[in-house]
Amino acid sequence: MSEQNNDFGAFLAGFVIGGLVGAATALILAPQSGNEMRAQLAQKSYDLREMGAERAQQYQERAQTAVSDVRVRATDVGTQAQDQARLVLDKGKQKLNRQGKEITEEVTETVDEVSAQVEEDVDSI
């Protein structure tokens, strides 16, 4: 029986010592008080809000730069398209003018021939 009392005493002593060591450790490593924790959370949320505002500003500036670049590129492409259209239209006008002149010459020749034929026919009557 004495062996059981010694085992129980050793267990009880270990349990008490472990509890004291655990309590001391908990006190040493315990988090801040409620006020300190709220202040730390408030500061962290303020810091995160500021960081979010800064990032939003950076992204807005990047977006504005990208939009400006796209506008410049679109203007350049539009100008190039207008220039190409002018070239095509000018070539088309020149071709139409040439064809118009040729047709006019052909019609004039035909009219002259018909007029000559009519005059011959009138003279022969």
Secondary structure in CASP SS format (residue, H / E / C, confidence):
PFRMAT SS
TARGET T0000
AUTHOR 0000-0000-0000
METHOD secondary structure of the structure
MODEL  1
M C 1.00
S H 1.00
E H 1.00
Q H 1.00
N H 1.00
N H 1.00
D H 1.00
F H 1.00
G H 1.00
A H 1.00
F H 1.00
L H 1.00
A H 1.00
G H 1.00
F H 1.00
V H 1.00
I H 1.00
G H 1.00
G H 1.00
L H 1.00
V H 1.00
G H 1.00
A H 1.00
A H 1.00
T H 1.00
A H 1.00
L H 1.00
I H 1.00
L H 1.00
A C 1.00
P C 1.00
Q C 1.00
S C 1.00
G H 1.00
N H 1.00
E H 1.00
M H 1.00
R H 1.00
A H 1.00
Q H 1.00
L H 1.00
A H 1.00
Q H 1.00
K H 1.00
S H 1.00
Y H 1.00
D H 1.00
L H 1.00
R H 1.00
E H 1.00
M H 1.00
G H 1.00
A H 1.00
E H 1.00
R H 1.00
A H 1.00
Q H 1.00
Q H 1.00
Y H 1.00
Q H 1.00
E H 1.00
R H 1.00
A H 1.00
Q H 1.00
T H 1.00
A H 1.00
V H 1.00
S H 1.00
D H 1.00
V H 1.00
R H 1.00
V H 1.00
R H 1.00
A H 1.00
T H 1.00
D H 1.00
V H 1.00
G H 1.00
T H 1.00
Q H 1.00
A H 1.00
Q H 1.00
D H 1.00
Q H 1.00
A H 1.00
R H 1.00
L H 1.00
V H 1.00
L H 1.00
D H 1.00
K H 1.00
G H 1.00
K H 1.00
Q H 1.00
K H 1.00
L H 1.00
N H 1.00
R H 1.00
Q H 1.00
G H 1.00
K H 1.00
E H 1.00
I H 1.00
T H 1.00
E H 1.00
E H 1.00
V H 1.00
T H 1.00
E H 1.00
T H 1.00
V H 1.00
D H 1.00
E H 1.00
V H 1.00
S H 1.00
A H 1.00
Q H 1.00
V H 1.00
E H 1.00
E H 1.00
D H 1.00
V H 1.00
D H 1.00
S H 1.00
I C 1.00
END
